[in-house]
């Protein structure tokens, strides 16, 4: 075989070999020359030309890849995309609390954000040797701006997000017994049929006149849903 024939063979085979060689570019710009064997959901299986071994790579680490001569970007991978479907078509939700007697309204701003207004009575006890035990009820007004954090993940895991069943962070503002109260809250709200439970852990600042106090607060409400999400 003379040199001229060899050159012709190389010129013919080069584009074929180039076309059949796949390439994976990782997010850190590492280039892997390989032969892609399988592209399935979030995993790409390939044969590494350097080590001649079969390996797998997670699609989250891939910037782009070339498969059978076609360049594809990360968004073109066969990765399952999940879009949140908002089940809360009502804009306003009414709730009645039993543990702390209260009536609340939760107003939907968007699929993940609400604001709430609550009016109720906080229960307290006092004791002294002269008057004995006294039970008192202080009226309060409370408002919250809530941002729900895990609605999409709960729905993806086939858990209910109806009536805003989810975990949230909020900014709380309240007025009670001549005190102004505010602070951040991390809360968990779950709704079961026509009932709900709400747990909140807050770091609050209470201002009364010229005095102030900073303290942790745990709030638990169990009550009844007066309105449900309609579909």
Buried (B, 14 or more C-beta within 10 A) or exposed (E): EEEEEEEEEEEEEEEEEEEEBBBBBBEEEEEBEBBBBEBEEEBBBBBBEEEEEEBEBEBEEBBBBBBEEEEEEBEEBEBEEEEBEEBBEBEEBBBBBEEBBBBBBBEBEEBBBBBBEBEBBBEEEEEEEEEEEEEEEEEBEBBBBBEBBBBBBBBEEEBBBBBBBBBBBBBBBBBBEEBBBBBEBBBBBBBEEEEBBBBBEBEBEBEEEEEEEEEEBEBEBEBEBEBBBEE
